[in-house]
Amino acid sequence: MAGSFWYRLQPRGSTRWVLTMLGMIFMLLIVMGGAGVVAIGPDGRDRVVVIVPTLSDMQEKYKTIQEHLVETGYAVTVKALDAPDTAEILLMQDGEYVFDTAVSLVPRAQNLGPGWSAGAVLDFVDQGGSVFVAADYNYGAFTKQLAAGLGVQLDDKLNVVIDHGSFDAGLDQDGSHSFIKAGGVTKAKPIVNAGSPSASSILFKGVGASLYTSNELVEPVLWGSPSAYCGRKFESATDIPLASGNEVVLGAVLQARNTGTGRGAYIGGVAMLQDQVMQLAGVKHRDFYLDLLSWTCGERGVLKAENVRHWLANNGEQRGTYKVQDDIGFALDVFEWAGALGHWIPTTPEDMQVEFTMLNPYIRARLVPLVSESSGESASMHANLTIPDVIGIYKFEIAYVRTGYSHVALMENVNVRPFWHNEYERFIPQAYPYYASAFVMMGSLIVFTAVVLYGKPTVDAERQHKAKDAR
């Protein structure tokens, strides 16, 4: 049930019983207000679990996040670490995952039990699940391990990001310059739904991080300004910081390679998601973090490719075997999940390519939209190719990897044969000089023979011949 809570029944009339019932009534009202909203996750992925330190934190600190998820159409389950039956909650039950997205707002947690270990959550992402993890300067072992699995290396515990050149004077109350303005933000359209916001409008306070270079799937989405660095508040920097300048990672995302929906998102400051900060920081700050959460849930940026086809250019016939130098066409249909509409819509990425490969790419061509004459819109992308003059087993290959989009990877094999004996041209232009020389030789022989056989001697030749006979 959307917005359900796990709790142990207390004696009726007790304070805990009253608070629990009020929380359930509040969640029921939210669900009723959001009734009729379509499920926005692809293929019915709308089950979200939010892990918070206490049940009251969800109502007092993260009400904006809760309302955003419920009103959008997700079935939200809140899990509080102080609940007596926390150990009974499992991520997987009877061999199937209970949730589609896990949101961790417990940066100081050390261990959530065997069902919620960092390894189990990362396996969940590999199988197509999504996870949103928020850290803090005083993080626990669970958050550190989970961030490392997503390709993010956290700074030392109790260290924060400091920026003496770009900080929010109104919210930086202790004068440590640790309530900073971001120096850069991603331009990936699926992540920032409302367009690329100004980096200075997004605030941050928390632990700095860097990305593991060995993980090629993780990308930064929020980073510090040139004057930012990682360090301890009110202390002089004596050691080389983990990161400085634009290399200070404030937020990052990961898109799993083997699934279209497996995603991970990391934010180094859990306080940025709390209601008070979102209200004080402004609309653009709030929209960025809510857009990042929506992207993690699979609301945007999920692509699928289908209806792969190829054919001879002259007659449109699709074959499994083509011959060298054939002109062929290649096409496929690409769709993107539109969470606001609840269904797949056609899309035509501008930078998608197809490779015609045999060990190495022989041809690489850009796919262009194939516009429909009736509606003007189409999901088809196509390219025209000429098969190289090398026989073998080729494959059409597409590997589309872009920040914010699920990976599109597909291959289809075709055979390329040589010309048959009756398919060669009888006369080729390159041999015309040889053809001409042969005919010239034959003509010369005919002329020479005719001259020898039928030619008459001249007058001088006859006189010389008679004089020779007279002797």
C-alpha positions, 0 to 999 in steps of 0.5 A, a space after each residue: 500500500 502506498 505510504 504504508 508504515 511498519 510498526 508494532 502495535 502498542 497499547 491503544 491510547 499510548 503516545 506511540 499509538 497516537 503518533 502512529 495512527 496520525 502518521 497513517 492518516 496523513 499518508 492516507 490523505 496524500 494517497 487519496 489526493 494523488 489517486 488517479 495519477 498514472 504509474 510513472 516508472 517504466 513497465 510498472 516500476 513504481 515501488 519506492 522505499 525511503 529509509 530514514 533515521 526515525 519516523 518523525 524525520 519523514 514528517 518533520 524533515 523530508 515531507 517535500 520528498 515524500 509528497 513529491 514521490 506520492 503525488 507523482 504516482 509512486 507507491 512509497 514505503 517508509 522504513 525507520 531505523 528506530 522501528 522495532 521490526 526493522 530487521 524484518 524488512 527485506 529487500 528481496 522476498 521469495 526470490 523477487 525484489 520487493 521494491 524498484 527504488 531504494 532511497 537512503 537518507 541515513 548517512 550515519 547508519 553503520 549496518 542495516 542488516 543482511 537484507 540491506 547490506 551494501 553488497 545486496 543493494 549493489 546487486 539490486 542495481 545490477 538486476 535493474 533496481 535503482 538506489 539514491 544515497 545521501 551522505 554527510 560529513 559524519 557518515 557510517 560504514 554502510 554509506 561509505 561502502 554503498 558510495 564506493 560501490 557506485 564509484 564514489 570515494 568519500 573524503 575522510 570522516 568529519 571533513 567537509 567542502 569549504 569554499 571561501 570564494 563562493 558560499 551562501 552568506 545567509 545560511 553559512 551561520 558559523 562562518 566556516 564557509 562550508 555552506 557553499 554554492 555549486 561550481 558546475 552542474 550537469 547539462 544532461 537533459 534527462 537529469 535536469 528536467 527543467 533545463 540546465 540550471 545555474 550552478 550558483 543557484 544550487 547549494 551544498 553542505 556536506 562531505 566532498 568526494 572524488 570518482 574512482 577512475 576504474 569505474 567508467 559508468 559513474 559521472 559527476 552531476 554537481 561539482 565545486 567551484 575553482 576555489 573549493 577544497 576538501 578539509 576540516 572546518 576552522 583548521 589550516 590545510 596541512 595535507 594534500 586534500 582529496 580533491 580541490 576545485 572542479 574536481 570536488 564531486 558533490 553529486 554523481 550518477 551511475 547508469 548500469 550497463 547490463 540493464 536499462 533501469 539500473 541506476 544509482 545517484 549520490 549526493 554528499 549532503 543529506 541536509 540539502 534534501 530537508 524541507 527547511 533548506 529547500 525552502 530557504 535555498 529557492 525553487 531551482 535548488 529544490 527542482 534540481 534535487 527532486 529532478 535527480 530523485 525522479 531520474 533515479 526512479 526511472 521517470 526519464 532517460 530510459 531508452 529502448 530500441 526495437 524493430 531492427 531491420 536492414 535491406 537491399 537499397 534497390 529492392 527493399 529485400 531483407 537478407 541474412 547474406 549480402 554480397 560485396 559492394 551492395 548498397 544497403 539500408 539499416 534502420 531501428 526504432 528508438 523510444 524513451 519512457 515519458 513518466 509524466 505521460 505513463 507510456 513510451 514516446 518516439 525519440 530520435 537522438 542526434 548523435 546515435 551511430 551504427 557500425 558495420 564491424 568485422 573485428 574492427 569497424 569498416 563503416 561508421 555512419 550516423 543514424 538520421 531520423 526517418 520522418 513519417 509523411 503522415 504524422 511528421 513524427 517517427 521513432 525510426 532512425 536509418 542510415 545508408 551503407 555500401 558494403 566493403 569489398 571484403 568478405 566475412 561475417 559482419 555485424 551491425 553494432 550500436 553502442 549508445 552511451 550518454 550521461 543520463 540515458 540508459 545504455 542502448 547496445 545491440 548487435 545483429 550478424 550478417 554474411 558478406 559473400 563474394 561475387 558469383 561467377 555470373 555476377 561479374 561485369 563483362 566489360 569493366 572501364 579499367 580494361 578499355 585500353 586493353 580491349 582497344 589494343 586487342 582490336 588494333 592488333 587484329 585490325 593491323 593484321 588484316 590490313 597487313 595481310 591485304 597489302 601483302 596479298 593484293 598490293 601492286 608493285 610500283 613502276 621502279 620495282 617492275 623495271 628492277 625486276 625485268 633488269 634482273 631477269 635479263 641478266 
